[in-house]
Amino acid sequence: MSDRLPGFNTLAIHAGAAPDAATGARATPIYQTTSFVFDDVDHAASLFGLQAFGNIYSRIGNPTCSVLEERVAALEGGTAALAVASGHAAEFLTFHTLLQPGDEFIAARKLYGGSINQFNHAYKNFGWNVVWADSDDPSSFEAAITPKTKAIFVESIANPGGVIVDLKAIAAIAKKHRIPFIVDNTMASPYLIRPFEHGADIIVHSATKFLGGHGNSVGGLIVDGGTFNFAGDDRYPMLSKPRPEYAGMVLGETFGNFGFAIACRVLGLRDLGPALSPFNAFLILNGIETLPLRMQRHSDNALTVAEHLQGHSKISWVSYPGLRADRYHNLAQEYCPKGAGAVFTFGLKGGYEAGVKLVSNLKLFSHLANIGDTRSLVIHPASTTHRQLTDEQKTQAGAGPEVVRLSIGLEDTQDLIDDLNQALDAA
Amino acid sequence: MLIELPCPIPYVPFMNHDNYPNDYIRGILNGVKTIAMVGASQNPARPSWIVTKYLLERGYDVIPVNPGLAGTELLGKTVYASLKDVPVPIDMVEVFRNSEAAGPITDEALTLDPLPKVIWMQLSVRNDEAAARAEAKGLQVVMDRCPKIEFGRLSGEISWQGVNSRMISAKKPVLSGKGFQKLSLNRS
């Protein structure tokens, strides 16, 4: 093989995987084991001292999970990745590595409702303070920066659908103030948007969604872009100060441009424990092999359904950046010209009650709190995922009472349109 | 029609130091045995100590060089004050010092008899003038790379840490024969 970097489709199938050294197994084996035998006492010491590459215990690393890690690192164009138990765990370990008690980070208001809750409530216990900004107005991020700001966080395509974030504009602000820029790339997947190419420093994923793609496994990924130099930066002591657990090693110096991913593993995953099971890693890997095919079909199907809905008499608006008249259409053309993803929202003229009725009437769409399945999914955010937010927060998050969110699957679009028509007629 | 013009400068195959082919690095790591580690440290938290230990475990004869530690033992190996004090022929000089210091270290290496085959400057160390002097004498040069990372990348070991090795292959990694968690540089 030449040294030219293989294309996206090839990476989706091959990156990180090789025939098993011991058996020749071609599919990645599920290494369903808690622990790994050391070659000898000295080898064990080297592994525990982070002086050798290798496997110790599946909470810290596992060969099935590491194939997933390298696969996603390659697809995103990062230096390294870490697989964890969920997208939430990916966010948690990312902030744990960057923030100290009393620190702040800036996050876009339009986010997955679970992330909003995590930031608003759970993080308060750690003294990590979220400051909200408006992703439609990059200057609001700059205005929110204080000396305590340690990170900026956005979603590339934002929940609950239909929002494209101007990554380059926000990245420029982050770079100017030397703040790591974290992008949750769950909704786009690297097939549609590769945030490192637009200035992101760290990417997080809920692999539960489009990476796995079949609605069968919860998992998360942290990807290190290798672009932020933490070594010697006192604001990030986890990476720039000698670590007492590792005989004074400075992780950002020893591991260079993949130091952030290593720190998330050996300080976060090791001590806090949200490890991904090898079986889930295997299923997510299987999903990723067809990511380019699925993502294109998801996007194409979503556009077809969105075009149909925008002409429906019971619908007041459809928010899908693939639509020509959409306010985010130009950003979509810039950041994700292949398609605007599977997820979008629309507003019902009948408001909250009509939303509740619609989800009950649908027969092919599944009413559940997930996205990125082969199956088409529907949810009424105001009564479910965004229920814990105040009315004002719901509206700011794009989840007002009349809003319905769809995650368009891989079925025949005519069947999806027929189902939506009958459910709207009865709503 | 192409006309061949006489070339006024003798052709020297200088390496492109911005982008090394994997086979170039693999050839070097497969071809050297004795490595002089200039800037070796006795502090186990320092990258130079970690790289020394890793390369010793992979079967290389690593000879630490550090004037401040001359005569002491480091990982069971005697430390020498300078390259010219090393009593055996050196295949590769690994420069674990800053880019400026890499110049005089390279020049000292070029006075050795026999000459080393390779000058390797550690990750973040780059001195193009020194590299050109070494290449003019027929040495191979690697700059701004870590031999541990490169060994781990080419063997597949680094993939266990979720690092993007930028390697794709349908060939099996090969156990190095020294346990399950050490791989060789070659695939089969």
Interface residues (C-beta under 8 A of the other chain):
Chain A: M1 D3 L5 P6 T10 L11 H14 A15 G16 A18 P19 D20 A21 A22 G24 F36 V37 F38 D39 D40 D42 H43 S46 L47 G49 L50 Q51 A52 F53 G54 N55 G61 P63 C65 S66 V67 E69 E70 A73 A74 G78 T79 A80 A81 L82 A83 P242 Y246 A247 G248 M249 V250 E253 T254 G256 F258 A261 I262 R265
Chain B: N19 P21 N22 N43 P44 A45 P47 I50 K53 Y54 E57 L123 S124 C146 G152 G156 E157 I158 S159 W160 Q161 G162 V163 N164 S165 R166 I168 S169 A170 K171 K172 P173 V174 L175 K178 G179 F180 Q181 K182 L183 R187
